Amino acid sequence: METYRALGLIGAILVIVIGLLMSIFFFRFYPYHFGMMGFGMMMFGFPFFFALIPGVMGLIGALINDKIASGVLLIIASFLSLPVFFGAFGIGFVLMLVGGILALTSKS
């Protein structure tokens, strides 16, 4: 497995896990689950929805064979992961960003 794929895969999984933990935390520790969208919708679904899009984009970017498309997807996913605790405390953001840059600049 190439370096950019490993970095993108670890970063995407980290962002998905942190988004899921944020959703579970909001659902468990806020006793009245009223959000802007009604009972329970905003509190549980919104953080996970924020984490799911960059996580899936990062997974797709890490698993496809085309380096240019992979690099672009990883860079876009890294910037979309910023609302999720600054991209999983900054670690997932940096991993996907570095993986995307490595995919775009590596030869062959």
Phi and psi in radians as a Rosetta constraint file:
Dihedral C 1 N 2 CA 2 C 2 CIRCULARHARMONIC -1.301 0.35
Dihedral N 2 CA 2 C 2 N 3 CIRCULARHARMONIC 2.838 0.35
Dihedral C 2 N 3 CA 3 C 3 CIRCULARHARMONIC -1.125 0.35
Dihedral N 3 CA 3 C 3 N 4 CIRCULARHARMONIC -0.748 0.35
Dihedral C 3 N 4 CA 4 C 4 CIRCULARHARMONIC -1.152 0.35
Dihedral N 4 CA 4 C 4 N 5 CIRCULARHARMONIC -0.567 0.35
Dihedral C 4 N 5 CA 5 C 5 CIRCULARHARMONIC -1.194 0.35
Dihedral N 5 CA 5 C 5 N 6 CIRCULARHARMONIC -0.736 0.35
Dihedral C 5 N 6 CA 6 C 6 CIRCULARHARMONIC -1.129 0.35
Dihedral N 6 CA 6 C 6 N 7 CIRCULARHARMONIC -0.761 0.35
Dihedral C 6 N 7 CA 7 C 7 CIRCULARHARMONIC -1.112 0.35
Dihedral N 7 CA 7 C 7 N 8 CIRCULARHARMONIC -0.773 0.35
Dihedral C 7 N 8 CA 8 C 8 CIRCULARHARMONIC -1.139 0.35
Dihedral N 8 CA 8 C 8 N 9 CIRCULARHARMONIC -0.695 0.35
Dihedral C 8 N 9 CA 9 C 9 CIRCULARHARMONIC -1.149 0.35
Dihedral N 9 CA 9 C 9 N 10 CIRCULARHARMONIC -0.802 0.35
Dihedral C 9 N 10 CA 10 C 10 CIRCULARHARMONIC -1.140 0.35
Dihedral N 10 CA 10 C 10 N 11 CIRCULARHARMONIC -0.746 0.35
Dihedral C 10 N 11 CA 11 C 11 CIRCULARHARMONIC -1.121 0.35
Dihedral N 11 CA 11 C 11 N 12 CIRCULARHARMONIC -0.726 0.35
Dihedral C 11 N 12 CA 12 C 12 CIRCULARHARMONIC -1.174 0.35
Dihedral N 12 CA 12 C 12 N 13 CIRCULARHARMONIC -0.739 0.35
Dihedral C 12 N 13 CA 13 C 13 CIRCULARHARMONIC -1.146 0.35
Dihedral N 13 CA 13 C 13 N 14 CIRCULARHARMONIC -0.664 0.35
Dihedral C 13 N 14 CA 14 C 14 CIRCULARHARMONIC -1.118 0.35
Dihedral N 14 CA 14 C 14 N 15 CIRCULARHARMONIC -0.721 0.35
Dihedral C 14 N 15 CA 15 C 15 CIRCULARHARMONIC -1.160 0.35
Dihedral N 15 CA 15 C 15 N 16 CIRCULARHARMONIC -0.716 0.35
Dihedral C 15 N 16 CA 16 C 16 CIRCULARHARMONIC -1.131 0.35
Dihedral N 16 CA 16 C 16 N 17 CIRCULARHARMONIC -0.757 0.35
Dihedral C 16 N 17 CA 17 C 17 CIRCULARHARMONIC -1.138 0.35
Dihedral N 17 CA 17 C 17 N 18 CIRCULARHARMONIC -0.756 0.35
Dihedral C 17 N 18 CA 18 C 18 CIRCULARHARMONIC -1.141 0.35
Dihedral N 18 CA 18 C 18 N 19 CIRCULARHARMONIC -0.685 0.35
Dihedral C 18 N 19 CA 19 C 19 CIRCULARHARMONIC -1.116 0.35
Dihedral N 19 CA 19 C 19 N 20 CIRCULARHARMONIC -0.692 0.35
Dihedral C 19 N 20 CA 20 C 20 CIRCULARHARMONIC -1.175 0.35
Dihedral N 20 CA 20 C 20 N 21 CIRCULARHARMONIC -0.711 0.35
Dihedral C 20 N 21 CA 21 C 21 CIRCULARHARMONIC -1.143 0.35
Dihedral N 21 CA 21 C 21 N 22 CIRCULARHARMONIC -0.645 0.35
Dihedral C 21 N 22 CA 22 C 22 CIRCULARHARMONIC -1.095 0.35
Dihedral N 22 CA 22 C 22 N 23 CIRCULARHARMONIC -0.731 0.35
Dihedral C 22 N 23 CA 23 C 23 CIRCULARHARMONIC -1.130 0.35
Dihedral N 23 CA 23 C 23 N 24 CIRCULARHARMONIC -0.753 0.35
Dihedral C 23 N 24 CA 24 C 24 CIRCULARHARMONIC -1.152 0.35
Dihedral N 24 CA 24 C 24 N 25 CIRCULARHARMONIC -0.691 0.35
Dihedral C 24 N 25 CA 25 C 25 CIRCULARHARMONIC -1.076 0.35
Dihedral N 25 CA 25 C 25 N 26 CIRCULARHARMONIC -0.814 0.35
Dihedral C 25 N 26 CA 26 C 26 CIRCULARHARMONIC -1.111 0.35
Dihedral N 26 CA 26 C 26 N 27 CIRCULARHARMONIC -0.701 0.35
Dihedral C 26 N 27 CA 27 C 27 CIRCULARHARMONIC -1.224 0.35
Dihedral N 27 CA 27 C 27 N 28 CIRCULARHARMONIC -0.600 0.35
Dihedral C 27 N 28 CA 28 C 28 CIRCULARHARMONIC -1.465 0.35
Dihedral N 28 CA 28 C 28 N 29 CIRCULARHARMONIC -0.747 0.35
Dihedral C 28 N 29 CA 29 C 29 CIRCULARHARMONIC -1.733 0.35
Dihedral N 29 CA 29 C 29 N 30 CIRCULARHARMONIC -0.049 0.35
Dihedral C 29 N 30 CA 30 C 30 CIRCULARHARMONIC -1.867 0.35
Dihedral N 30 CA 30 C 30 N 31 CIRCULARHARMONIC 1.852 0.35
Dihedral C 30 N 31 CA 31 C 31 CIRCULARHARMONIC -1.173 0.35
Dihedral N 31 CA 31 C 31 N 32 CIRCULARHARMONIC -0.500 0.35
Dihedral C 31 N 32 CA 32 C 32 CIRCULARHARMONIC -1.853 0.35
Dihedral N 32 CA 32 C 32 N 33 CIRCULARHARMONIC 1.845 0.35
Dihedral C 32 N 33 CA 33 C 33 CIRCULARHARMONIC -1.510 0.35
Dihedral N 33 CA 33 C 33 N 34 CIRCULARHARMONIC 0.860 0.35
Dihedral C 33 N 34 CA 34 C 34 CIRCULARHARMONIC -1.716 0.35
Dihedral N 34 CA 34 C 34 N 35 CIRCULARHARMONIC 2.064 0.35
Dihedral C 34 N 35 CA 35 C 35 CIRCULARHARMONIC -1.982 0.35
Dihedral N 35 CA 35 C 35 N 36 CIRCULARHARMONIC -2.908 0.35
Dihedral C 35 N 36 CA 36 C 36 CIRCULARHARMONIC -1.253 0.35
Dihedral N 36 CA 36 C 36 N 37 CIRCULARHARMONIC -0.387 0.35
Dihedral C 36 N 37 CA 37 C 37 CIRCULARHARMONIC -1.708 0.35
Dihedral N 37 CA 37 C 37 N 38 CIRCULARHARMONIC 0.020 0.35
Dihedral C 37 N 38 CA 38 C 38 CIRCULARHARMONIC 2.084 0.35
Dihedral N 38 CA 38 C 38 N 39 CIRCULARHARMONIC -2.870 0.35
Dihedral C 38 N 39 CA 39 C 39 CIRCULARHARMONIC -1.195 0.35
Dihedral N 39 CA 39 C 39 N 40 CIRCULARHARMONIC 1.935 0.35
Dihedral C 39 N 40 CA 40 C 40 CIRCULARHARMONIC 1.380 0.35
Dihedral N 40 CA 40 C 40 N 41 CIRCULARHARMONIC -0.201 0.35
Dihedral C 40 N 41 CA 41 C 41 CIRCULARHARMONIC -1.244 0.35
Dihedral N 41 CA 41 C 41 N 42 CIRCULARHARMONIC -0.856 0.35
Dihedral C 41 N 42 CA 42 C 42 CIRCULARHARMONIC -1.272 0.35
Dihedral N 42 CA 42 C 42 N 43 CIRCULARHARMONIC -0.654 0.35
Dihedral C 42 N 43 CA 43 C 43 CIRCULARHARMONIC -1.273 0.35
Dihedral N 43 CA 43 C 43 N 44 CIRCULARHARMONIC -0.700 0.35
Dihedral C 43 N 44 CA 44 C 44 CIRCULARHARMONIC -1.572 0.35
Dihedral N 44 CA 44 C 44 N 45 CIRCULARHARMONIC -0.772 0.35
Dihedral C 44 N 45 CA 45 C 45 CIRCULARHARMONIC -1.405 0.35
Dihedral N 45 CA 45 C 45 N 46 CIRCULARHARMONIC -0.513 0.35
Dihedral C 45 N 46 CA 46 C 46 CIRCULARHARMONIC -1.187 0.35
Dihedral N 46 CA 46 C 46 N 47 CIRCULARHARMONIC -0.832 0.35
Dihedral C 46 N 47 CA 47 C 47 CIRCULARHARMONIC -1.127 0.35
Dihedral N 47 CA 47 C 47 N 48 CIRCULARHARMONIC -0.635 0.35
Dihedral C 47 N 48 CA 48 C 48 CIRCULARHARMONIC -1.244 0.35
Dihedral N 48 CA 48 C 48 N 49 CIRCULARHARMONIC -0.602 0.35
Dihedral C 48 N 49 CA 49 C 49 CIRCULARHARMONIC -1.121 0.35
Dihedral N 49 CA 49 C 49 N 50 CIRCULARHARMONIC -0.684 0.35
Dihedral C 49 N 50 CA 50 C 50 CIRCULARHARMONIC -1.114 0.35
Dihedral N 50 CA 50 C 50 N 51 CIRCULARHARMONIC -0.595 0.35
Dihedral C 50 N 51 CA 51 C 51 CIRCULARHARMONIC -1.494 0.35
Dihedral N 51 CA 51 C 51 N 52 CIRCULARHARMONIC -0.458 0.35
Dihedral C 51 N 52 CA 52 C 52 CIRCULARHARMONIC -1.227 0.35
Dihedral N 52 CA 52 C 52 N 53 CIRCULARHARMONIC -0.719 0.35
Dihedral C 52 N 53 CA 53 C 53 CIRCULARHARMONIC -1.120 0.35
Dihedral N 53 CA 53 C 53 N 54 CIRCULARHARMONIC -0.932 0.35
Dihedral C 53 N 54 CA 54 C 54 CIRCULARHARMONIC -1.195 0.35
Dihedral N 54 CA 54 C 54 N 55 CIRCULARHARMONIC -0.504 0.35
Dihedral C 54 N 55 CA 55 C 55 CIRCULARHARMONIC -1.150 0.35
Dihedral N 55 CA 55 C 55 N 56 CIRCULARHARMONIC -0.783 0.35
Dihedral C 55 N 56 CA 56 C 56 CIRCULARHARMONIC -1.191 0.35
Dihedral N 56 CA 56 C 56 N 57 CIRCULARHARMONIC -0.693 0.35
Dihedral C 56 N 57 CA 57 C 57 CIRCULARHARMONIC -1.112 0.35
Dihedral N 57 CA 57 C 57 N 58 CIRCULARHARMONIC -0.676 0.35
Dihedral C 57 N 58 CA 58 C 58 CIRCULARHARMONIC -1.164 0.35
Dihedral N 58 CA 58 C 58 N 59 CIRCULARHARMONIC -0.697 0.35
Dihedral C 58 N 59 CA 59 C 59 CIRCULARHARMONIC -1.123 0.35
Dihedral N 59 CA 59 C 59 N 60 CIRCULARHARMONIC -0.756 0.35
Dihedral C 59 N 60 CA 60 C 60 CIRCULARHARMONIC -1.126 0.35
Dihedral N 60 CA 60 C 60 N 61 CIRCULARHARMONIC -0.746 0.35
Dihedral C 60 N 61 CA 61 C 61 CIRCULARHARMONIC -1.113 0.35
Dihedral N 61 CA 61 C 61 N 62 CIRCULARHARMONIC -0.552 0.35
Dihedral C 61 N 62 CA 62 C 62 CIRCULARHARMONIC -1.394 0.35
Dihedral N 62 CA 62 C 62 N 63 CIRCULARHARMONIC -0.390 0.35
Dihedral C 62 N 63 CA 63 C 63 CIRCULARHARMONIC -1.781 0.35
Dihedral N 63 CA 63 C 63 N 64 CIRCULARHARMONIC -0.264 0.35
Dihedral C 63 N 64 CA 64 C 64 CIRCULARHARMONIC -1.439 0.35
Dihedral N 64 CA 64 C 64 N 65 CIRCULARHARMONIC 2.798 0.35
Dihedral C 64 N 65 CA 65 C 65 CIRCULARHARMONIC -1.556 0.35
Dihedral N 65 CA 65 C 65 N 66 CIRCULARHARMONIC -0.427 0.35
Dihedral C 65 N 66 CA 66 C 66 CIRCULARHARMONIC -1.296 0.35
Dihedral N 66 CA 66 C 66 N 67 CIRCULARHARMONIC 2.096 0.35
Dihedral C 66 N 67 CA 67 C 67 CIRCULARHARMONIC -1.222 0.35
Dihedral N 67 CA 67 C 67 N 68 CIRCULARHARMONIC -0.597 0.35
Dihedral C 67 N 68 CA 68 C 68 CIRCULARHARMONIC -1.213 0.35
Dihedral N 68 CA 68 C 68 N 69 CIRCULARHARMONIC -0.836 0.35
Dihedral C 68 N 69 CA 69 C 69 CIRCULARHARMONIC -1.129 0.35
Dihedral N 69 CA 69 C 69 N 70 CIRCULARHARMONIC -0.653 0.35
Dihedral C 69 N 70 CA 70 C 70 CIRCULARHARMONIC -1.124 0.35
Dihedral N 70 CA 70 C 70 N 71 CIRCULARHARMONIC -0.771 0.35
Dihedral C 70 N 71 CA 71 C 71 CIRCULARHARMONIC -1.114 0.35
Dihedral N 71 CA 71 C 71 N 72 CIRCULARHARMONIC -0.742 0.35
Dihedral C 71 N 72 CA 72 C 72 CIRCULARHARMONIC -1.142 0.35
Dihedral N 72 CA 72 C 72 N 73 CIRCULARHARMONIC -0.763 0.35
Dihedral C 72 N 73 CA 73 C 73 CIRCULARHARMONIC -1.115 0.35
Dihedral N 73 CA 73 C 73 N 74 CIRCULARHARMONIC -0.702 0.35
Dihedral C 73 N 74 CA 74 C 74 CIRCULARHARMONIC -1.175 0.35
Dihedral N 74 CA 74 C 74 N 75 CIRCULARHARMONIC -0.669 0.35
Dihedral C 74 N 75 CA 75 C 75 CIRCULARHARMONIC -1.202 0.35
Dihedral N 75 CA 75 C 75 N 76 CIRCULARHARMONIC -0.744 0.35
Dihedral C 75 N 76 CA 76 C 76 CIRCULARHARMONIC -1.113 0.35
Dihedral N 76 CA 76 C 76 N 77 CIRCULARHARMONIC -0.747 0.35
Dihedral C 76 N 77 CA 77 C 77 CIRCULARHARMONIC -1.117 0.35
Dihedral N 77 CA 77 C 77 N 78 CIRCULARHARMONIC -0.607 0.35
Dihedral C 77 N 78 CA 78 C 78 CIRCULARHARMONIC -1.152 0.35
Dihedral N 78 CA 78 C 78 N 79 CIRCULARHARMONIC -0.707 0.35
Dihedral C 78 N 79 CA 79 C 79 CIRCULARHARMONIC -1.300 0.35
Dihedral N 79 CA 79 C 79 N 80 CIRCULARHARMONIC -0.514 0.35
Dihedral C 79 N 80 CA 80 C 80 CIRCULARHARMONIC -1.293 0.35
Dihedral N 80 CA 80 C 80 N 81 CIRCULARHARMONIC -0.303 0.35
Dihedral C 80 N 81 CA 81 C 81 CIRCULARHARMONIC -1.477 0.35
Dihedral N 81 CA 81 C 81 N 82 CIRCULARHARMONIC -0.025 0.35
Dihedral C 81 N 82 CA 82 C 82 CIRCULARHARMONIC -1.075 0.35
Dihedral N 82 CA 82 C 82 N 83 CIRCULARHARMONIC -0.651 0.35
Dihedral C 82 N 83 CA 83 C 83 CIRCULARHARMONIC -1.168 0.35
Dihedral N 83 CA 83 C 83 N 84 CIRCULARHARMONIC -0.277 0.35
Dihedral C 83 N 84 CA 84 C 84 CIRCULARHARMONIC -1.560 0.35
Dihedral N 84 CA 84 C 84 N 85 CIRCULARHARMONIC 1.477 0.35
Dihedral C 84 N 85 CA 85 C 85 CIRCULARHARMONIC 0.852 0.35
Dihedral N 85 CA 85 C 85 N 86 CIRCULARHARMONIC 0.831 0.35
Dihedral C 85 N 86 CA 86 C 86 CIRCULARHARMONIC 0.933 0.35
Dihedral N 86 CA 86 C 86 N 87 CIRCULARHARMONIC 0.855 0.35
Dihedral C 86 N 87 CA 87 C 87 CIRCULARHARMONIC 1.181 0.35
Dihedral N 87 CA 87 C 87 N 88 CIRCULARHARMONIC 0.915 0.35
Dihedral C 87 N 88 CA 88 C 88 CIRCULARHARMONIC 1.031 0.35
Dihedral N 88 CA 88 C 88 N 89 CIRCULARHARMONIC 1.049 0.35
Dihedral C 88 N 89 CA 89 C 89 CIRCULARHARMONIC 1.079 0.35
Dihedral N 89 CA 89 C 89 N 90 CIRCULARHARMONIC 0.450 0.35
Dihedral C 89 N 90 CA 90 C 90 CIRCULARHARMONIC 1.518 0.35
Dihedral N 90 CA 90 C 90 N 91 CIRCULARHARMONIC -0.299 0.35
Dihedral C 90 N 91 CA 91 C 91 CIRCULARHARMONIC -1.291 0.35
Dihedral N 91 CA 91 C 91 N 92 CIRCULARHARMONIC -0.844 0.35
Dihedral C 91 N 92 CA 92 C 92 CIRCULARHARMONIC -1.122 0.35
Dihedral N 92 CA 92 C 92 N 93 CIRCULARHARMONIC -0.655 0.35
Dihedral C 92 N 93 CA 93 C 93 CIRCULARHARMONIC -1.065 0.35
Dihedral N 93 CA 93 C 93 N 94 CIRCULARHARMONIC -0.863 0.35
Dihedral C 93 N 94 CA 94 C 94 CIRCULARHARMONIC -1.178 0.35
Dihedral N 94 CA 94 C 94 N 95 CIRCULARHARMONIC -0.707 0.35
Dihedral C 94 N 95 CA 95 C 95 CIRCULARHARMONIC -1.084 0.35
Dihedral N 95 CA 95 C 95 N 96 CIRCULARHARMONIC -0.796 0.35
Dihedral C 95 N 96 CA 96 C 96 CIRCULARHARMONIC -1.229 0.35
Dihedral N 96 CA 96 C 96 N 97 CIRCULARHARMONIC -0.612 0.35
Dihedral C 96 N 97 CA 97 C 97 CIRCULARHARMONIC -1.157 0.35
Dihedral N 97 CA 97 C 97 N 98 CIRCULARHARMONIC -0.813 0.35
Dihedral C 97 N 98 CA 98 C 98 CIRCULARHARMONIC -1.150 0.35
Dihedral N 98 CA 98 C 98 N 99 CIRCULARHARMONIC -0.674 0.35
Dihedral C 98 N 99 CA 99 C 99 CIRCULARHARMONIC -1.086 0.35
Dihedral N 99 CA 99 C 99 N 100 CIRCULARHARMONIC -0.711 0.35
Dihedral C 99 N 100 CA 100 C 100 CIRCULARHARMONIC -1.163 0.35
Dihedral N 100 CA 100 C 100 N 101 CIRCULARHARMONIC -0.707 0.35
Dihedral C 100 N 101 CA 101 C 101 CIRCULARHARMONIC -1.160 0.35
Dihedral N 101 CA 101 C 101 N 102 CIRCULARHARMONIC -0.724 0.35
Dihedral C 101 N 102 CA 102 C 102 CIRCULARHARMONIC -1.115 0.35
Dihedral N 102 CA 102 C 102 N 103 CIRCULARHARMONIC -0.658 0.35
Dihedral C 102 N 103 CA 103 C 103 CIRCULARHARMONIC -1.152 0.35
Dihedral N 103 CA 103 C 103 N 104 CIRCULARHARMONIC -0.649 0.35
Dihedral C 103 N 104 CA 104 C 104 CIRCULARHARMONIC -1.353 0.35
Dihedral N 104 CA 104 C 104 N 105 CIRCULARHARMONIC -0.519 0.35
Dihedral C 104 N 105 CA 105 C 105 CIRCULARHARMONIC -1.730 0.35
Dihedral N 105 CA 105 C 105 N 106 CIRCULARHARMONIC -0.165 0.35
Dihedral C 105 N 106 CA 106 C 106 CIRCULARHARMONIC -1.316 0.35
Dihedral N 106 CA 106 C 106 N 107 CIRCULARHARMONIC 2.588 0.35
Dihedral C 106 N 107 CA 107 C 107 CIRCULARHARMONIC -1.507 0.35
Dihedral N 107 CA 107 C 107 N 108 CIRCULARHARMONIC 2.844 0.35
